[in-house]
Amino acid sequence: MPSGANEKFALSKVHVDIEAAKSAPDLGTQINWWVRRIYLFLIFGVVGAMLVHNLILFFRKVAEHLRSADRPILRMSLTQRWQHAVLAASFIVLAITGFALKYPDSWVAWLLGSSETFRRYSHRVAGVVLLLVGAYHIVYILVKKDGRQLVKDLFPVKQISRMCWVPCDTCSD
């Protein structure tokens, strides 16, 4: 028994021409067309339902975690978290679009689409967003009390720095 694809297999139709299948006189082509449509509907329906189900479970767990009493202490306020999220997102978009502009034949450029205009403008928008939110962040740190406290919290306190330099009793031989 020969292995691999033979000539008859290579000549068989795998993909269906939708226009030809709609108007095809033979029943087999029409059945194949309908089975393909139902199959695609089921694939996207099941995967979509799984995605929605998992998102619902995720948001329930997040809400339960946020309502729990043993939550960790938040280091940043909501404003500071938004600043950092927008800064991070704009930086990521800037890096991806910059890579796609530098290497237009890469898979990253292919994912963003064939329109160089789209890549150029999205790169510029991400750059402007990064600059504006970065400037706002600097002004926030200089002007707001919460911003100055955020900067102070980044540096170690005196006790921790002393602990780092003083050898502990259990570490010595």
C-alpha positions in Angstrom: 0.0 0.0 0.0 1.6 3.3 -1.1 2.0 6.0 1.5 1.6 9.7 1.1 -0.6 11.7 -1.3 -1.2 10.1 -4.7 -2.4 11.7 -7.9 -6.1 11.1 -7.3 -5.8 12.7 -3.8 -4.0 15.8 -5.3 -6.8 16.3 -7.8 -9.6 16.1 -5.3 -11.4 19.3 -4.2 -10.7 20.3 -0.7 -11.9 23.9 -0.6 -15.3 24.9 -1.9 -16.0 27.7 -4.3 -18.9 29.4 -2.6 -20.4 31.0 -5.7 -20.1 27.7 -7.6 -21.5 25.7 -4.8 -24.6 27.9 -4.4 -25.6 27.4 -8.1 -24.2 23.9 -8.5 -26.6 21.4 -10.0 -25.2 18.4 -8.2 -26.5 17.6 -4.7 -23.0 16.6 -3.3 -21.5 20.1 -3.9 -24.5 21.8 -2.2 -24.4 19.4 0.8 -20.6 20.0 1.1 -21.3 23.8 1.0 -24.0 23.5 3.8 -21.8 21.2 5.9 -19.0 23.7 5.7 -21.2 26.5 6.7 -22.6 24.6 9.7 -19.1 23.4 10.6 -17.7 27.0 10.6 -20.7 28.3 12.6 -20.2 25.6 15.2 -16.5 26.2 15.4 -16.9 30.0 15.9 -19.9 29.5 18.1 -18.3 27.0 20.4 -15.0 28.9 20.6 -16.9 32.2 21.1 -19.1 30.6 23.8 -16.0 29.3 25.6 -14.4 32.7 25.4 -17.5 34.4 26.9 -17.8 31.7 29.5 -14.1 32.1 30.6 -14.4 35.9 30.6 -17.5 35.7 32.8 -15.6 33.4 35.2 -12.6 35.7 35.2 -14.6 38.8 36.0 -16.4 37.0 38.8 -13.1 35.9 40.3 -11.7 39.4 40.0 -14.8 40.9 41.6 -14.6 38.3 44.4 -11.0 39.1 44.9 -11.7 42.8 45.1 -14.4 42.3 47.7 -12.3 40.0 49.9 -11.0 41.3 53.2 -7.4 40.2 52.8 -6.7 42.3 49.8 -3.2 43.7 49.5 -2.6 47.3 50.1 -2.7 49.3 46.9 0.5 51.1 46.1 -1.0 53.5 43.5 -4.2 55.4 43.3 -6.6 54.9 40.4 -5.2 57.9 38.6 -1.7 56.6 38.9 -2.7 53.1 37.7 -4.4 54.7 34.6 -1.3 56.8 33.9 0.9 53.7 34.0 -1.5 51.6 32.0 -1.8 54.2 29.2 2.0 54.7 29.2 2.6 51.0 29.0 0.0 50.4 26.2 1.2 53.4 24.1 4.8 52.2 24.5 3.9 48.6 23.4 1.9 50.0 20.4 4.8 52.3 19.5 7.3 49.4 19.6 5.1 47.1 17.5 4.3 49.7 14.9 7.9 50.9 14.8 9.0 47.3 14.2 6.4 47.0 11.4 7.5 50.2 9.8 11.2 49.2 10.0 10.6 45.7 8.6 7.6 46.0 6.3 8.0 42.3 5.2 7.9 40.9 8.7 5.0 38.9 10.2 4.3 41.9 12.6 3.7 44.1 9.6 1.5 41.4 8.1 -0.6 41.2 11.4 -1.1 45.0 11.3 -2.3 44.8 7.7 -0.8 45.8 4.4 -1.6 49.5 4.8 1.6 51.4 5.5 -0.5 54.5 6.0 -2.3 52.8 8.9 1.0 51.7 10.5 2.5 55.2 10.1 -0.5 57.0 11.6 -1.0 54.5 14.5 2.8 54.9 15.2 2.4 58.6 15.3 -0.7 58.5 17.5 0.9 56.1 19.9 4.0 58.5 20.1 1.8 61.5 20.7 -0.1 59.6 23.4 3.1 58.5 25.0 4.5 62.1 25.0 1.3 63.6 26.4 0.7 61.1 29.1 4.5 61.2 30.0 4.3 65.0 30.3 1.1 64.7 32.4 2.9 62.1 34.6 5.8 64.4 35.2 3.6 67.3 36.0 1.5 65.0 38.3 4.6 63.9 40.2 5.8 67.5 40.6 2.5 69.1 41.5 0.4 66.6 43.3 1.1 65.3 46.8 0.2 61.8 45.8 2.7 62.0 42.9 5.5 63.1 45.2 4.7 60.3 47.6 4.8 57.8 44.7 8.4 58.9 44.0 9.3 58.7 47.6 7.9 55.2 47.8 10.3 54.0 45.1 13.3 54.6 47.3 14.2 52.3 50.1 13.6 53.5 53.7 16.5 53.8 56.2 15.7 50.6 58.0 15.8 48.5 54.8 19.1 50.1 53.6 20.7 49.4 57.0 19.5 45.8 56.9 21.2 45.4 53.5 24.6 46.5 54.8 24.7 45.0 58.3 25.5 41.2 58.2 23.0 39.0 59.9 23.9 36.5 62.6 22.5 33.5 60.7 24.5 34.2 57.6 27.9 34.0 59.2 29.9 30.7 59.3 
